[in-house]
């Protein structure tokens, strides 16, 4: 499980991105790159990291389910993910 501080930091970044989204869009349309550079670093959407909803793990993240590979496998084996079946060949 990821540290609580890392998860909280990522949530804070997401709030900052949401707060400055309109301003960033306006500045980009005007091609005002100096104005964009004056905004906080965390206002950029690329600073937000995709994290597992359950564990907070950032590596091996599956976007479709918003889970890490480990959590995905546990949930799929337990039958908690609708439409997911174990394959064998």
N, C-alpha and C positions, 0 to 999 in steps of 0.2 A: 504494500500500500504506500502511496506517495505521502510525503510529509504534508501535514495540514497547511503549513505556511505556503507551500508551492501551489496547492489547490486554491487557497485564498488569493494568492497573487494573481493567478490566472483569471479568477472571477473579477478581480478588481480591474484587470486589463480589459476584460470584455465589457465592463460598464463604461470604461473610458472610451472605448471604440464606439459604443452606442451613443455616448454623449456628443462626440465630435463628428459623427457620421455626416450630418447635413453640412457642416462647415467644410469638412474635407471635400465633399462632393462639389460644393460651390467653388472652392479654391481650385480644384482640379479642372473644372469647366472653364475657369478664367485663366488657367495656366499660370497661376500665381504661386510659383514654387518657393519664393521667399516666405510667403504667408504660410505655406504648408510646413516649412522648416521651423516656423515659430510655434507650431502646435506641440504638445507633449509627445514624446516618443511612443508612449503606450497608446496613442490615438490611432496608430496604424494597425489595420486588421491582421497584418502578418505577424504581429507580436503575440497574438492569442494562439495558444497551443491546443490541439485536439487531445482531450484526455478522456479516459474511461469514466463513465458515469458512476461506476461502483467503486473501483479501486483508486482511480486517479492516475493510473499508469499512462504514460505518453507514448511509449514504443509499442509497435504492433497493434495499432489502433484500426478498427474496422468502422469506417464512416457510416455504413448502412445501419449498423446496430448501435453505434456510439459506445462500443465496448472494446476492451483489449482482447487479444486472441485467447488468453487464459480464461478470462471471465466468460467469453463467448462459448468456449468449449464446455465449461462447467454448466452453464445455463442450457445449452443445447442438449447435453447428455441428460439433464434433469427434465427436459421437455418443457422448459419455460419460455422458449422462443417459438412462436407460432410460425408454421411454414418451413421450419428447419428440420431436415431429417439427416441422419447419419448415412453416408453412402458406403458401399462396399463393392469391390469388383474382383 
